[in-house]
Amino acid sequence: MSINTSRRGFIKGAGFFAALTGAAGGVVSARAVPSGSASNAGAWIDADVVVSGGGPAGVCAAVSAARMGAKTVLVERFGCLGGNLTLGHVSPILGKVSPGTMADEVRRLLNERHLGAQKVMTRNGPEEHIDHEEAKGILAKLCADAGVSVLLCASVVDAVMDGNRVVGLVVDTPKGLRRISAKAFVDATGDGRVAASAGAEFKIGRDADGATQPSSLEFVVDGVDERVGITAWGGTDPVKLPSGEEYRALCKRMNAAGELPENVTIVRLHRTFYPGERSVNATQVNGVDALDPAAIGKADAELRRQIDMCVAFLRKHVPGYENCRVKSTADTLGVRETRRVMGDAMVVDGDLLEGRKYADAVVHDAWFLIDIHNPKGGGQAEGHSHPAKPYDIRYGAFLPKGVEGLLTAGRCISGTHRAHASYRVMTPCMAMGEAVGVAAALAAKSGRTPREVAAGEVRSELVKRGVFLG
Ligand SMILES: Cc1cc2nc3c(=O)[nH]c(=O)nc-3n(C[C@H](O)[C@H](O)[C@H](O)COP(=O)(O)OP(=O)(O)OC[C@H]3O[C@@H](n4cnc5c(N)ncnc54)[C@H](O)[C@@H]3O)c2cc1C
């Protein structure tokens, strides 16, 4: 077996870093991170399936594989599970897929203690709230009940290769670098970190200029007077203030007056399970390279300044919010878009616009608007979001081209920039995770690579579980 050590490439300098983070819109294929000495060490853990990234996609992938009887390890760099669903403070859960997937199960678990909670109806359906603190425990229990071994505070730093096949991962742990071996791997890191390390081809941003959707820090306020405090799902919500002015018009006016940050033209106010609370999605920085720690640090400082500004705006201008205060903020930068790992198939714009169905689909009737937060200013990139018809995601979209032993799930799968703006929301990501978990387990159990597993086999297993695939 040849072990791919890329430390030499890693220290080559600026040119290498440019390749790593992606030239404007271009196709990039680079061994991106160093393997370190751990790649040569004996395996610390030997599993059937290893899932990298414990966000909505990764948790569902791991639980799904474990339920197939695979010895499954889930590797997460932070100290709890959930990704954007917990640490990112993202709420509500958006998007749809066909009935019977793990997305339904996770939503049910998140709602279990709040059956009487008031739900806001939007043009996207009822808002599904998340209690970010409760969710941490719910996801941990879901994994434990399924028999998933969860590694926290463990960052994947490299893929160990045998030719073009991923056979292991180098993981940075508090005890140092360790190697994990498995029969099949899932990259659910959002950033396509494992795939990039394995040399897979990826794209970042728009084809024309490589620009990506902005990053944000979400936060929760409490102290809202429910007798008058509005909710607002976005720039298309016509909700009015007691004065009769539309709230979205007020936001635009205050943005122009400099009382809201430069690119913030709407302060979204989502209800939570708890009266007097709102989940706020507003802050925005453009042009952040969300794969660069220095850029992330700079963005974090700017976004925390923006949180203060948004709260001052709410207190001064929005009735019912006079005494609101920040209850909690995201623990990590909210990253909408980084690598999209190119696969055997791709989710393309036409799939969404025409609602295409495929015989080799493993996610059926995925749906959300084409919601491209403007990379170059405020609001939407194309003036407004565009409708999409429920579409299928083919198995090949999860198989990185030219790399064996690896599947992707979640926001890093193979798709166009515009398609990504739809399938990146949490409901489709969870369904992707479930499907890919089944595929990884089937591969591991039968000694095949994920590519050798037929979409039909994955579909049969999903249907047995009660997933509707058309
Ligand atoms: C500001 C913002 C607002 C959004 N609003 C909504 C919304 O209202 N509703 C909605 O449904 N969706 C929303 N989204 C989109 C949605 O939250 C994400 O696209 C979705 O969470 C993607 O799921 P994922 O599992 O692919 O990735 P993530 O949720 O990003 O999870 C990836 C996980 O991988 C881990 N990881 C990364 N690298 C490594 C590594 N090297 N080693 C180990 N672990 C690693 C991360 O720590 C994280 O836990 C929003 C996104 C953002 C940023």
PDBQT file of the ligand as one rigid body, heavy atoms in Angstrom, charges set to zero:
ROOT
HETATM    1  C1  LIG A 501     -25.814  31.725   8.252  1.00  0.00    +0.000 C 
HETATM    2  C2  LIG A 501     -26.520  30.530   7.723  1.00  0.00    +0.000 A 
HETATM    3  C3  LIG A 501     -27.897  30.484   7.758  1.00  0.00    +0.000 A 
HETATM    4  C4  LIG A 501     -28.567  29.361   7.302  1.00  0.00    +0.000 A 
HETATM    5  N1  LIG A 501     -29.918  29.300   7.430  1.00  0.00    +0.000 NA
HETATM    6  C5  LIG A 501     -30.544  28.131   7.231  1.00  0.00    +0.000 A 
HETATM    7  C6  LIG A 501     -31.885  27.959   7.632  1.00  0.00    +0.000 A 
HETATM    8  O1  LIG A 501     -32.534  28.880   8.112  1.00  0.00    +0.000 OA
HETATM    9  N2  LIG A 501     -32.432  26.727   7.484  1.00  0.00    +0.000 N 
HETATM   10  C7  LIG A 501     -31.753  25.673   6.945  1.00  0.00    +0.000 A 
HETATM   11  O2  LIG A 501     -32.310  24.577   6.848  1.00  0.00    +0.000 OA
HETATM   12  N3  LIG A 501     -30.471  25.812   6.544  1.00  0.00    +0.000 NA
HETATM   13  C8  LIG A 501     -29.851  27.009   6.687  1.00  0.00    +0.000 A 
HETATM   14  N4  LIG A 501     -28.526  27.138   6.367  1.00  0.00    +0.000 N 
HETATM   15  C9  LIG A 501     -27.831  26.052   5.656  1.00  0.00    +0.000 C 
HETATM   16  C10 LIG A 501     -27.478  24.870   6.534  1.00  0.00    +0.000 C 
HETATM   17  O3  LIG A 501     -27.335  25.235   7.870  1.00  0.00    +0.000 OA
HETATM   18  C11 LIG A 501     -26.204  24.153   6.079  1.00  0.00    +0.000 C 
HETATM   19  O4  LIG A 501     -26.010  24.184   4.702  1.00  0.00    +0.000 OA
HETATM   20  C12 LIG A 501     -26.255  22.715   6.596  1.00  0.00    +0.000 C 
HETATM   21  O5  LIG A 501     -26.095  22.741   7.990  1.00  0.00    +0.000 OA
HETATM   22  C13 LIG A 501     -25.209  21.857   5.953  1.00  0.00    +0.000 C 
HETATM   23  O6  LIG A 501     -25.139  20.638   6.656  1.00  0.00    +0.000 OA
HETATM   24  P1  LIG A 501     -23.795  19.811   6.648  1.00  0.00    +0.000 P 
HETATM   25  O7  LIG A 501     -23.986  18.679   7.591  1.00  0.00    +0.000 OA
HETATM   26  O8  LIG A 501     -23.405  19.543   5.253  1.00  0.00    +0.000 OA
HETATM   27  O9  LIG A 501     -22.687  20.842   7.186  1.00  0.00    +0.000 OA
HETATM   28  P2  LIG A 501     -22.484  21.556   8.593  1.00  0.00    +0.000 P 
HETATM   29  O10 LIG A 501     -23.749  21.843   9.275  1.00  0.00    +0.000 OA
HETATM   30  O11 LIG A 501     -21.592  22.707   8.282  1.00  0.00    +0.000 OA
HETATM   31  O12 LIG A 501     -21.682  20.472   9.427  1.00  0.00    +0.000 OA
HETATM   32  C14 LIG A 501     -20.351  20.110   9.075  1.00  0.00    +0.000 C 
HETATM   33  C15 LIG A 501     -19.671  19.525  10.300  1.00  0.00    +0.000 C 
HETATM   34  O13 LIG A 501     -18.377  19.053   9.927  1.00  0.00    +0.000 OA
HETATM   35  C16 LIG A 501     -17.448  19.423  10.940  1.00  0.00    +0.000 C 
HETATM   36  N5  LIG A 501     -16.115  19.476  10.342  1.00  0.00    +0.000 N 
HETATM   37  C17 LIG A 501     -15.678  20.327   9.379  1.00  0.00    +0.000 A 
HETATM   38  N6  LIG A 501     -14.385  20.063   9.101  1.00  0.00    +0.000 NA
HETATM   39  C18 LIG A 501     -14.016  19.028   9.876  1.00  0.00    +0.000 A 
HETATM   40  C19 LIG A 501     -12.796  18.294  10.028  1.00  0.00    +0.000 A 
HETATM   41  N7  LIG A 501     -11.707  18.593   9.315  1.00  0.00    +0.000 N 
HETATM   42  N8  LIG A 501     -12.757  17.297  10.928  1.00  0.00    +0.000 NA
HETATM   43  C20 LIG A 501     -13.862  16.973  11.668  1.00  0.00    +0.000 A 
HETATM   44  N9  LIG A 501     -15.042  17.644  11.561  1.00  0.00    +0.000 NA
HETATM   45  C21 LIG A 501     -15.115  18.636  10.670  1.00  0.00    +0.000 A 
HETATM   46  C22 LIG A 501     -17.958  20.789  11.388  1.00  0.00    +0.000 C 
HETATM   47  O14 LIG A 501     -17.437  21.150  12.633  1.00  0.00    +0.000 OA
HETATM   48  C23 LIG A 501     -19.472  20.561  11.398  1.00  0.00    +0.000 C 
HETATM   49  O15 LIG A 501     -19.907  20.034  12.616  1.00  0.00    +0.000 OA
HETATM   50  C24 LIG A 501     -27.827  28.264   6.785  1.00  0.00    +0.000 A 
HETATM   51  C25 LIG A 501     -26.439  28.316   6.730  1.00  0.00    +0.000 A 
HETATM   52  C26 LIG A 501     -25.784  29.433   7.201  1.00  0.00    +0.000 A 
HETATM   53  C27 LIG A 501     -24.297  29.452   7.187  1.00  0.00    +0.000 C 
ENDROOT
TORSDOF 0
